Amino acid sequence: MTASSSKNAFLIVLSLTVIGFALRFCFALTVPLGWDGGIFLYWANLINGGAIPYRDFFIRDPLYIYLLALSVRFLGPTYFAASLVSIIPGAATIPMIFKTCREIFDRGSGFVAALAYAVSPTVIWYSTVIDERTLMLFLSICALWMLMRGLKRQESRYFIAYGLTL
């Protein structure tokens, strides 16, 4: 791959990521707060208030709840702050899908997969709901990329990163 085609690929994936982020952000402004979102915000507020999970209260998906608590701490207990914890990993999944598909198949497949993920209405909707699924999908795609990279290069550091990510 030449430097020019590599730069073009980067610009295309960056454009898809910006478009995907913008679509998710705009859609997030119209979605009401659901039952799970309210519970997650409640747990985030408990953590920000000093409560300790699994001692003072029970939570599920602690990584997501801690990221949500961090977002709420800096941006306030708003729907926007809570949505960012889903929107950012949703948009960050776009380049990871490209990289993973490129690693498994080829560059063209990576572009098609990234485009499909970036503009799919169902995926956009799930990326704006206050829910841990978007973060888990992002981490799963990252782990798959590390696994494929490790298998191709036979380097143990990718296998270690794969295990830690999962």
BAKOL-448787 format. One record per residue: x, y, z of N, C-alpha, C in turn; residue number from 0; residue in three letters; chain. Coordinates in steps of 0.1 Angstrom, whole numbers. Example, Ala and Ser with C-alpha at 12.3 -4.5 7.8 and 13.67 -1.06 7.14 Angstrom:
BEGIN
PT;n.u;n.v;n.w;ca.u;ca.v;ca.w;c.u;c.v;c.w;k;r;c
PT;132;-57;78;123;-45;78;132;-33;78;0;ALA;A
PT;128;-22;71;137;-11;71;129;0;79;1;SER;A
***
This chain:
BEGIN
PT;n.u;n.v;n.w;ca.u;ca.v;ca.w;c.u;c.v;c.w;k;r;c
PT;8;-12;0;0;0;0;9;12;0;0;MET;A
PT;6;21;-9;14;33;-10;10;44;0;1;THR;A
PT;18;54;2;15;64;12;3;72;8;2;ALA;A
PT;1;74;-5;-11;81;-10;-24;73;-7;3;SER;A
PT;-24;60;-10;-36;53;-8;-38;51;7;4;SER;A
PT;-28;50;15;-29;49;29;-35;62;35;5;SER;A
PT;-31;74;30;-36;86;34;-51;87;30;6;LYS;A
PT;-54;83;18;-68;83;13;-77;74;22;7;ASN;A
PT;-72;62;25;-80;53;34;-82;60;47;8;ALA;A
PT;-72;66;53;-73;73;65;-84;84;65;9;PHE;A
PT;-84;92;54;-94;102;52;-108;97;51;10;LEU;A
PT;-109;86;43;-123;80;42;-128;75;55;11;ILE;A
PT;-120;68;62;-124;62;75;-126;74;85;12;VAL;A
PT;-118;84;85;-121;95;94;-134;102;90;13;LEU;A
PT;-137;104;77;-149;110;73;-161;101;78;14;SER;A
PT;-160;88;76;-171;79;81;-173;80;96;15;LEU;A
PT;-162;81;103;-163;83;118;-170;96;122;16;THR;A
PT;-166;107;115;-172;120;118;-187;119;115;17;VAL;A
PT;-191;114;103;-205;112;99;-212;104;109;18;ILE;A
PT;-206;92;113;-212;83;123;-214;90;136;19;GLY;A
PT;-205;98;141;-206;105;153;-217;116;152;20;PHE;A
PT;-217;123;141;-228;133;139;-242;127;139;21;ALA;A
PT;-243;116;132;-257;110;132;-261;105;146;22;LEU;A
PT;-252;99;153;-255;94;166;-258;106;176;23;ARG;A
PT;-250;117;175;-252;128;183;-266;135;180;24;PHE;A
PT;-269;137;168;-282;143;164;-294;134;169;25;CYS;A
PT;-292;121;167;-303;112;171;-305;111;186;26;PHE;A
PT;-293;113;193;-294;112;208;-302;124;214;27;ALA;A
PT;-303;135;206;-310;146;211;-325;144;211;28;LEU;A
PT;-330;134;204;-344;131;202;-349;119;210;29;THR;A
PT;-340;111;215;-344;99;222;-347;102;237;30;VAL;A
PT;-358;98;242;-361;100;257;-353;91;266;31;PRO;A
PT;-352;94;278;-345;86;288;-354;74;291;32;LEU;A
PT;-348;62;290;-355;50;292;-353;44;307;33;GLY;A
PT;-359;33;309;-358;27;323;-344;24;327;34;TRP;A
PT;-336;17;318;-323;13;321;-314;26;322;35;ASP;A
PT;-316;36;314;-308;48;315;-310;55;328;36;GLY;A
PT;-322;55;333;-325;61;346;-317;53;357;37;GLY;A
PT;-317;40;357;-310;32;367;-295;34;366;38;ILE;A
PT;-290;35;354;-276;37;352;-272;51;357;39;PHE;A
PT;-280;61;355;-277;74;360;-278;74;375;40;LEU;A
PT;-287;67;381;-288;66;395;-276;60;401;41;TYR;A
PT;-271;49;395;-259;42;400;-247;51;398;42;TRP;A
PT;-246;58;387;-235;68;385;-235;79;396;43;ALA;A
PT;-247;84;400;-248;94;410;-244;88;424;44;ASN;A
PT;-247;75;426;-243;69;439;-228;68;440;45;LEU;A
PT;-222;64;429;-207;63;428;-201;77;431;46;ILE;A
PT;-206;87;424;-201;100;426;-204;106;440;47;ASN;A
PT;-214;100;446;-216;104;460;-208;97;470;48;GLY;A
PT;-200;88;466;-191;81;475;-195;66;478;49;GLY;A
PT;-206;62;473;-210;48;475;-201;38;468;50;ALA;A
PT;-199;26;473;-190;17;467;-198;5;462;51;ILE;A
PT;-197;3;449;-205;-9;443;-201;-22;449;52;PRO;A
PT;-211;-31;450;-210;-44;456;-209;-44;471;53;TYR;A
PT;-206;-32;477;-207;-31;491;-219;-24;496;54;ARG;A
PT;-222;-12;489;-233;-4;493;-245;-7;484;55;ASP;A
PT;-243;-11;472;-254;-14;463;-248;-24;452;56;PHE;A
PT;-257;-30;445;-253;-40;434;-255;-33;421;57;PHE;A
PT;-245;-35;412;-246;-30;398;-242;-41;389;58;ILE;A
PT;-245;-39;376;-240;-48;366;-231;-39;356;59;ARG;A
PT;-222;-45;350;-214;-39;340;-206;-27;346;60;ASP;A
PT;-197;-30;356;-191;-19;363;-182;-9;354;61;PRO;A
PT;-176;-14;344;-168;-5;335;-177;6;329;62;LEU;A
PT;-188;2;324;-198;12;318;-202;22;329;63;TYR;A
PT;-206;17;340;-211;25;351;-201;35;356;64;ILE;A
PT;-188;31;357;-178;40;361;-175;50;350;65;TYR;A
PT;-175;47;338;-174;57;327;-185;67;327;66;LEU;A
PT;-197;62;330;-209;70;331;-208;80;343;67;LEU;A
PT;-203;75;354;-201;83;366;-190;94;363;68;ALA;A
PT;-180;90;356;-170;100;352;-176;111;343;69;LEU;A
PT;-184;107;333;-190;117;324;-200;126;332;70;SER;A
PT;-207;120;341;-217;128;349;-210;137;358;71;VAL;A
PT;-198;133;363;-191;141;373;-186;154;366;72;ARG;A
PT;-181;153;353;-175;164;346;-186;172;338;73;PHE;A
PT;-196;166;334;-206;173;325;-219;175;332;74;LEU;A
PT;-221;170;344;-234;171;351;-243;160;348;75;GLY;A
PT;-253;158;357;-263;147;355;-273;150;344;76;PRO;A
PT;-268;151;332;-277;154;321;-278;142;311;77;THR;A
PT;-288;142;303;-290;132;293;-278;132;283;78;TYR;A
PT;-273;144;280;-262;145;271;-250;138;276;79;PHE;A
PT;-247;141;289;-235;135;296;-236;119;296;80;ALA;A
PT;-248;114;298;-250;100;298;-249;94;284;81;ALA;A
PT;-254;101;274;-254;96;260;-240;96;255;82;SER;A
PT;-231;105;259;-218;105;254;-210;92;256;83;LEU;A
PT;-214;85;267;-207;72;271;-211;61;261;84;VAL;A
PT;-222;63;254;-226;54;244;-222;59;230;85;SER;A
PT;-223;72;228;-220;77;214;-206;76;211;86;ILE;A
PT;-197;79;220;-182;79;217;-178;65;213;87;ILE;A
PT;-181;54;221;-177;41;217;-184;37;204;88;PRO;A
PT;-196;41;202;-203;38;189;-196;43;177;89;GLY;A
PT;-191;56;178;-184;62;167;-170;56;166;90;ALA;A
PT;-164;53;177;-150;47;177;-150;33;172;91;ALA;A
PT;-161;27;171;-162;13;166;-160;13;151;92;THR;A
PT;-164;24;144;-163;25;130;-149;23;125;93;ILE;A
PT;-138;30;130;-125;27;125;-120;13;129;94;PRO;A
PT;-125;8;140;-120;-5;145;-127;-16;136;95;MET;A
PT;-139;-14;131;-145;-23;122;-137;-23;109;96;ILE;A
PT;-133;-12;104;-125;-11;92;-112;-18;94;97;PHE;A
PT;-105;-16;105;-92;-22;107;-93;-38;108;98;LYS;A
PT;-104;-42;115;-106;-56;117;-109;-63;104;99;THR;A
PT;-118;-57;96;-122;-63;83;-110;-63;73;100;CYS;A
PT;-102;-52;74;-90;-52;66;-80;-62;70;101;ARG;A
PT;-79;-65;83;-70;-76;87;-75;-89;83;102;GLU;A
PT;-88;-92;83;-94;-105;80;-95;-107;65;103;ILE;A
PT;-101;-97;58;-104;-98;44;-95;-89;36;104;PHE;A
PT;-100;-77;33;-92;-67;25;-97;-53;28;105;ASP;A
PT;-91;-43;22;-94;-29;25;-108;-26;20;106;ARG;A
PT;-112;-31;8;-126;-28;3;-137;-33;12;107;GLY;A
PT;-135;-45;18;-144;-51;28;-145;-42;40;108;SER;A
PT;-134;-37;44;-133;-28;56;-141;-15;53;109;GLY;A
PT;-140;-9;41;-148;3;38;-163;0;38;110;PHE;A
PT;-167;-11;32;-181;-14;32;-187;-17;46;111;VAL;A
PT;-179;-25;54;-184;-28;67;-185;-15;76;112;ALA;A
PT;-175;-6;75;-175;6;82;-186;15;78;113;ALA;A
PT;-188;16;65;-200;24;60;-213;19;65;114;LEU;A
PT;-215;6;64;-227;0;68;-230;2;83;115;ALA;A
PT;-219;1;91;-221;3;106;-223;18;108;116;TYR;A
PT;-217;27;101;-217;41;104;-231;47;101;117;ALA;A
PT;-238;42;91;-251;48;87;-263;39;90;118;VAL;A
PT;-261;27;95;-273;18;98;-282;24;109;119;SER;A
PT;-295;26;106;-304;32;115;-305;24;129;120;PRO;A
PT;-305;11;128;-307;3;140;-294;5;149;121;THR;A
PT;-283;5;143;-270;6;150;-269;20;156;122;VAL;A
PT;-274;30;148;-273;44;154;-283;45;166;123;ILE;A
PT;-294;39;165;-304;40;176;-297;33;189;124;TRP;A
PT;-292;21;187;-286;14;198;-273;22;204;125;TYR;A
PT;-267;30;195;-255;38;200;-259;50;207;126;SER;A
PT;-272;53;208;-276;65;215;-283;62;228;127;THR;A
PT;-288;50;229;-295;46;241;-285;45;253;128;VAL;A
PT;-288;49;264;-279;48;276;-279;33;280;129;ILE;A
PT;-269;26;275;-268;12;276;-254;7;274;130;ASP;A
PT;-250;-4;280;-236;-8;279;-233;-16;266;131;GLU;A
PT;-243;-19;258;-240;-27;246;-230;-20;236;132;ARG;A
PT;-231;-7;235;-222;-1;225;-207;-2;230;133;THR;A
PT;-205;0;243;-192;-1;248;-187;-16;247;134;LEU;A
PT;-195;-25;250;-191;-39;249;-189;-43;234;135;MET;A
PT;-196;-38;225;-193;-40;211;-180;-35;207;136;LEU;A
PT;-177;-23;211;-164;-16;208;-153;-25;213;137;PHE;A
PT;-154;-29;226;-143;-37;232;-142;-51;225;138;LEU;A
PT;-153;-56;221;-153;-69;214;-146;-68;200;139;SER;A
PT;-149;-57;193;-143;-55;180;-128;-53;182;140;ILE;A
PT;-124;-45;192;-110;-43;195;-103;-56;198;141;CYS;A
PT;-110;-65;206;-104;-77;210;-102;-86;197;142;ALA;A
PT;-112;-86;188;-111;-94;176;-100;-90;167;143;LEU;A
PT;-98;-76;167;-87;-71;159;-73;-76;165;144;TRP;A
PT;-72;-75;178;-60;-80;184;-57;-94;182;145;MET;A
PT;-68;-102;183;-67;-117;180;-62;-119;166;146;LEU;A
PT;-68;-113;156;-64;-115;142;-50;-110;140;147;MET;A
PT;-46;-99;146;-33;-93;144;-23;-103;150;148;ARG;A
PT;-26;-108;162;-17;-118;168;-15;-131;160;149;GLY;A
PT;-26;-135;155;-25;-148;146;-17;-145;134;150;LEU;A
PT;-18;-134;128;-11;-131;116;4;-128;118;151;LYS;A
PT;7;-121;129;21;-118;132;28;-127;142;152;ARG;A
PT;20;-136;148;26;-145;158;33;-138;169;153;GLN;A
PT;27;-127;174;33;-120;185;24;-121;197;154;GLU;A
PT;30;-125;208;23;-128;221;17;-115;227;155;SER;A
PT;22;-104;224;17;-91;230;2;-89;226;156;ARG;A
PT;-1;-93;213;-15;-91;209;-24;-101;216;157;TYR;A
PT;-19;-113;219;-28;-123;226;-30;-118;240;158;PHE;A
PT;-20;-112;246;-22;-107;260;-32;-96;260;159;ILE;A
PT;-30;-86;250;-40;-75;249;-54;-80;246;160;ALA;A
PT;-55;-91;238;-68;-97;235;-75;-102;248;161;TYR;A
PT;-67;-109;256;-72;-115;268;-76;-104;278;162;GLY;A
PT;-68;-94;279;-71;-83;288;-84;-75;284;163;LEU;A
PT;-85;-73;271;-97;-66;266;-110;-73;268;164;THR;A
PT;-109;-86;265;-121;-94;268;-124;-95;283;165;LEU;A
***
